[in-house]
């Protein structure tokens, strides 16, 4: 493990989960709350705040070098998402990109991890397509061919988040045999440089500040220093559960924010809101159950057993369902003021929709659970 | 150009999933209806995400496996039954008989068609197909019994406090839940699921039947329990060369005394079935020639074309574990009410255990179904009475009927033994535990 950059610091500095969470909460509540709408609607990419969150230790507890505390990473992500779902989402992108670096075992990538983990550099993940391709939902979008010293890769991915010039993202490309059959897939760190064409995506309903681009590669050269895993499948099998489980932090934050929004109007509207269903106490009870289940799963993030995967997939699906239900309830609780374009419930509903449709979407999760269950 | 007569094709954008239909073209971008994919100019862009035609690939419409709607949509939670085997459908029949209106939802991992499972171990020699064994399609039964069908779907989570069942087709609420999920084949570690057939459900049986239809083959059956023995005779009769691989000295070791077991073996051997006693599997092997072998622990090898596992059953404990239901060799139920450790959740059939003992026979199911219906609809929590079922082995050359369950410590006595019949009784401390009848004259009883 590469711990060199930390060797000058107090070794125990990053061990205190409660202190990290407290610092992360402070940055999120002070800095993010003020700009959450601008991030969601105007496309403000909060790189500056992400840097502060990184310095507070938001993106590192799940890494082996920092103790592999997935529960702490999930709770940090949840605290961030409670104030801004978009930033919560790019926190997840940053977290999994850190995992790729560390678990690649490739010294060139492992050496980049400390800067990444502390928010000095940023990177995302372009695995939506291959994750779906590996469970037969769609075909692989990037194709690679072997060349001297690496691969060349071509193809287009429609939307990849938390990337920009000088940043990076984990990606997977398929290598085909000369007869057209699939040989294997290679996973690599795609460094965004002048060789990579980023195209503005059509306007989304929300989450505009996630720096999401269509990404086009034309004979992009991947050097050995960029290889995360070759072949990619065993690596993906290993990290798949952790990859999905981490997202729950983001979804729980959006849910918690929705519960907060219901409660914000309790003093003025409680006398009529008592007639609503999905009241904050009820939502909170479900969130508490779900959180306990997630914390349990977070103890064994790399368990690849069928039982564990089913639990991870099911909790992730429940996260989506609950955030949708809670954000809808937030709007109903706030009534007319929640219907204002710039209101918090409006943003929460857009965020929850994204929780429900981003890979793995509710439908993908159920598809995959059905597939796992039918495998006997 | 031949392509003017070819059917219109579809192409999907790998980037965003937009489908280009040659029949419709893309008039907004100047592609008239009927524009073949080859004729699209290279600078054409995907109307949704802007990639070019090189990012498109041929597309075939995927199959959708959802069940057709059999009843009007209703938000009202009702009784949810998991499992569309004999047990699940029996409980639905029993519920509908007494209540025409109560909403019922059936969740099934398969299509849910109704068939009589015991037939699976004797149907091959009758030359029928899986389709012919279906007595009523799930759709017809769903309409007749007014049941909402959720098929090709799995239960993945259960929250008893909120009365919510999480499934791969969404979360459903229930007032009462009936678990009739059956059991699944238990496979020893030497047998991976993709190396062998089993006949635990119609779909798998159907796959085997189709494969065996090609002509006489060498079939190895692992396990000489009831299913293994019945299947051996059935496949032999259907013209295949059958080897029965038995880890024990005798078939049906737990049920038959050695004298009766050897009569059964004699009968099998006379028919041409090979019985390999004390045969422990070390592993499977595939030779360079493509020939498959079972390798036994003594080093001997046995070539086969098809391998069938009849090595017993086990109940999946996932849902029970997740919901905190008592589980003891099966979902533990109260012997009088068939209620699980959770109020409003009942279970019946192959998935249950009573006092730690699983009971995987057909006979009690109808009775269990009626008891659960009366418990749910009338609150009668005492209506089930568990009795050991009469066990009938459908080996037609040597039918066996066993009344009572033999105990390992019991002493067997021969009552009648002649060329037509063998009757034996088992006693434990002077008390008669079981009566065994085998041979031609019991044929009329062994239906």
Interface residues (C-beta under 8 A of the other chain):
Chain A: X129 X138 X139 X140 X141 X155 X156 X157 X158 X199 X202 X214 X216 X286 X289 X307 X310 X311 X313 X314 X317 X318 X321 X366 X367 X369 X370 X373 X374 X375 X376
Chain B: X12 X14 X15 X16 X17 X49 X50 X51 X55 X57 X109 X152 X153 X154 X156 X157 X159 X162 X166 X168 X169 X170 X171 X184 X185 X193 X318 X322
